[in-house]
């Protein structure tokens, strides 16, 4: 009798354990796993930065398509791009081929490099804050 109870209890615990396991389902796709992996690699190529800084001489400016070329990379200037020259806000019209530029970019889903910030010319030097007079009259 005790043997029957132990067997029934073991069977019940086994059934509960199997029923409690999470079920993982994979969505069926028309593409092979290799094709899916290739599509993911095209989205974010290995070794390519998806965001970061850039710096160099301005090789080309396309004011119609709103792009700039620095070295071998072409950056899209969007409505979200902050453009500065001599520490003041500027526009793409202020950019001249041959000038030093710097800035930051993010890669768009289509692979375009969208400039987030563009500084034309050397960075504006920050002025050190003026020292306040000591109210006690000295050191």
Residue pairs with C-beta under 8 A, 6 or more apart in sequence:
29 36
31 39
42 111
43 109
44 50
44 107
48 107
49 107
50 106
50 107
51 104
51 105
51 106
51 107
52 104
52 105
53 102
53 103
53 104
53 105
54 70
54 71
54 73
54 75
54 101
54 102
54 103
54 104
54 105
54 115
55 70
55 100
55 101
55 102
55 103
56 70
56 71
56 100
56 101
56 102
57 70
57 71
57 98
57 99
57 100
57 101
58 68
58 69
58 70
58 95
58 96
58 97
58 98
58 99
58 100
58 101
58 120
59 69
59 70
59 71
59 97
60 67
60 68
60 69
60 74
60 97
61 67
61 68
61 69
61 92
61 95
61 96
61 97
62 68
63 92
63 93
66 76
66 77
66 78
66 92
67 74
67 75
67 76
67 77
68 74
68 75
68 77
68 92
68 95
68 101
68 115
68 118
69 75
70 101
73 113
74 113
75 103
75 105
75 113
75 114
75 115
75 118
76 108
76 112
76 113
76 114
76 115
77 83
77 92
77 115
77 118
78 114
78 115
80 114
80 116
81 114
81 115
81 116
81 117
81 118
82 89
82 116
82 117
82 118
83 89
83 90
83 91
83 92
83 94
83 117
83 118
83 120
84 90
84 117
84 118
84 119
84 120
84 124
85 94
85 119
85 120
85 121
86 121
86 124
87 123
87 124
88 124
90 120
94 120
95 101
95 118
95 120
99 120
99 121
100 121
100 122
101 118
101 119
101 120
101 121
102 118
102 119
102 123
103 115
103 116
103 117
103 118
103 119
104 115
104 116
104 117
105 113
105 114
105 115
105 116
106 113
106 114
106 116
107 113
107 114
108 114
